[in-house]
């Protein structure tokens, strides 16, 4: 299986993959407060897609059953359009959800700010019919190998202990945990060294 760089025209496909993949994700459920969860997940995934198309990269398997959203450690330039997108997201997701998101982003950004350059895996999803075929590794390996050669560390976050052990096999280590009540988000890093 090969991967391709997604384009704007692939938005619905990528959003569908990620929405389906994160249907029961503990962090997304906590972030979106379970209220109107099913309606909010596609909105969040569409937002992440748009953000990555502007300042990152989205990869998609050729059979369009797995996708990954990656974002670089650079600040996005201001635009009125992007301000409008953010305001629209605030109205659709609701203030409590936005506050939770900003709290986690602030915590994560505090650690990422220590790296001059970095790459961050925002989201990776595989549709049920393609799980267990190595698609997640395929979507990660292309970026990990490239960033390793460039000397750039790679970061990710997960709320799943099962995923922690999978990412450890890729060379990631947990460097911090974000805790709110019973909710834990594990922050992981793969150094370029």
JOKA-V927103 format. One record per residue. OMEGA is omega in whole degrees, -180 to 180 (999 if undefined). Layout:
# JOKA-V927103
OMEGA / OMEGA
This chain:
# JOKA-V927103
177 / 176 / 178 / 176 / -180 / 177 / -179 / -179 / -179 / -174 / -177 / 179 / -179 / -179 / 178 / 179 / -176 / 178 / 179 / -177 / -176 / -178 / -178 / -178 / -176 / -178 / -180 / 177 / 178 / -178 / -177 / 173 / 177 / 179 / -177 / -175 / -176 / 178 / -176 / -177 / 179 / 178 / 179 / -179 / 176 / 178 / 180 / 178 / -179 / 180 / -179 / 178 / 180 / -172 / 179 / 179 / 176 / 177 / -175 / 175 / -177 / 179 / 176 / 176 / 179 / -178 / 177 / 177 / 180 / 178 / 178 / -177 / 178 / -179 / 179 / 177 / 179 / 171 / 179 / 179 / -179 / 174 / 178 / 178 / -180 / 178 / 178 / 179 / 178 / -179 / -177 / -177 / 180 / -175 / -180 / 179 / 179 / 179 / 178 / 179 / -180 / 178 / 180 / 178 / 179 / 179 / -180 / -177 / 179 / -180 / -179 / -179 / 180 / -180 / 179 / 175 / 176 / 174 / -175 / 174 / -179 / -173 / 177 / -179 / 178 / 178 / -176 / -177 / -179 / 179 / -180 / -179 / 179 / -178 / 179 / 178 / 179 / -179 / 179 / -171 / -180 / -180 / -178 / 180 / -179 / -178 / 176 / 179 / -180 / -179 / -177 / 178 / -180 / -178 / 172 / 176 / 175 / 175 / -176 / 176 / 177 / 179 / 179 / -178 / 177 / -179 / 176 / 178 / 177 / 178 / 178 / 173 / 177 / -180 / -180 / 176 / 175 / -177 / 173 / -176 / 179 / -176 / 178 / 175 / -178 / 177 / -175 / -177 / 170 / -178 / 180 / -177 / 999
